[in-house]
Structures are given as C-alpha cells and as structure tokens.
Amino acid sequence: MRLDKFLKVSRLIKRRTLAKEVSDQGRISVNGQQAKASTTVKVGDELVVRFGQKLVTVKIDRLQETTRKEDAAEMYTIIKEEKVESEG
C-alpha cells in the first residue's frame, strides 16, 4: 500500500493530499529511510512522522483499503511520541 494512502486510511493524517505533501517534504521515514508519498509500506514497518514540534513513531499492524473511523487506530501501534526542540 502507498504511504500516503496508509496515512489517510489509518487517519494519522486526515487528507491524502496533506499526507502526500508531508511525505514529499521529507517529514516521514519508513524503517529509518526517508520516504516519499509513493513509498510502499507493509505490515511490520516502522514509521516516524514529524508533526510540527512532535515526532511520532508508529508500527504498522494491519493494512486495509478502507476502514471505519472507530477501527482506524487498530491499523497501527504508537511506539513513542517525543517533543522536538526547535532549532534557533
């Protein structure tokens, strides 16, 4: 599954266009490698997503083409969340 689609379906990022922008800006890495929106992700992959001043590390548990809002959080496990100090 494409990275941007996973982020949207899992509701880590609400819209696919936004997920594409964030990944193309280099703010997401998959298994330690910087990822583009078209990067293929699979179960067991570890994503690190930068949301402003926060780094969120998640592990992919399940891939689905569509999901209900209530079930979206079951697609991944949050491993850790950390605050990033701003440079400057």
C-alpha positions in Angstrom: 0.0 0.0 0.0 1.2 3.5 -0.7 2.4 5.5 2.2 0.0 8.5 1.6 -2.9 6.1 1.3 -2.0 4.3 4.6 -1.7 7.7 6.4 -5.2 8.7 5.2 -6.9 5.3 5.8 -5.4 5.0 9.3 -6.3 8.6 10.0 -2.8 9.5 11.1 -3.3 12.4 8.6 -6.8 13.3 7.7 -6.5 14.0 4.0 -4.5 12.2 1.3 -3.3 15.4 -0.3 -1.9 16.6 3.0 -0.3 13.1 3.6 1.4 13.5 0.2 2.7 17.0 1.0 4.0 15.9 4.4 5.8 12.9 2.9 7.2 14.8 -0.1 8.6 17.4 2.3 10.8 14.6 3.9 9.0 14.6 7.3 8.3 10.9 7.2 10.7 8.0 7.4 9.9 4.3 6.9 12.3 1.9 8.7 14.9 4.6 9.0 14.8 5.6 5.3 13.3 8.9 4.2 10.1 8.2 2.4 8.0 9.7 -0.4 4.2 9.5 -0.8 4.6 6.6 -3.3 6.8 4.5 -0.9 5.2 1.1 -0.4 4.6 0.2 3.2 3.8 -3.3 4.7 2.8 -4.8 8.0 5.6 -4.5 10.5 7.1 -1.4 9.0 8.0 1.4 11.5 7.1 5.0 10.5 8.4 8.1 12.1 6.2 11.1 11.3 7.1 14.7 12.2 4.0 16.8 13.2 5.4 20.3 13.9 7.3 20.0 17.2 6.4 16.4 17.7 7.9 13.1 16.4 5.5 10.1 16.4 6.8 6.6 15.9 4.3 4.0 14.9 4.4 0.4 13.8 2.0 -0.8 11.1 -0.2 -3.7 12.4 -2.7 -4.0 9.5 -3.3 -2.8 6.0 -6.8 -2.2 4.8 -8.2 -0.4 1.7 -10.9 1.3 3.7 -11.8 1.4 7.4 -14.3 3.0 9.7 -13.2 5.8 12.0 -13.6 3.6 15.1 -11.4 0.9 13.6 -8.7 3.1 12.2 -6.5 3.2 15.3 -6.2 -0.7 15.1 -4.1 -0.4 12.0 -1.1 0.8 13.9 0.5 0.9 17.3 2.1 4.1 18.7 5.6 3.2 19.9 6.6 6.6 21.2 5.9 10.3 20.9 8.5 12.8 21.6 8.8 16.6 21.5 11.4 18.1 19.2 13.3 21.1 20.3 13.1 23.8 17.6 16.4 25.0 16.2 17.3 28.6 16.7 
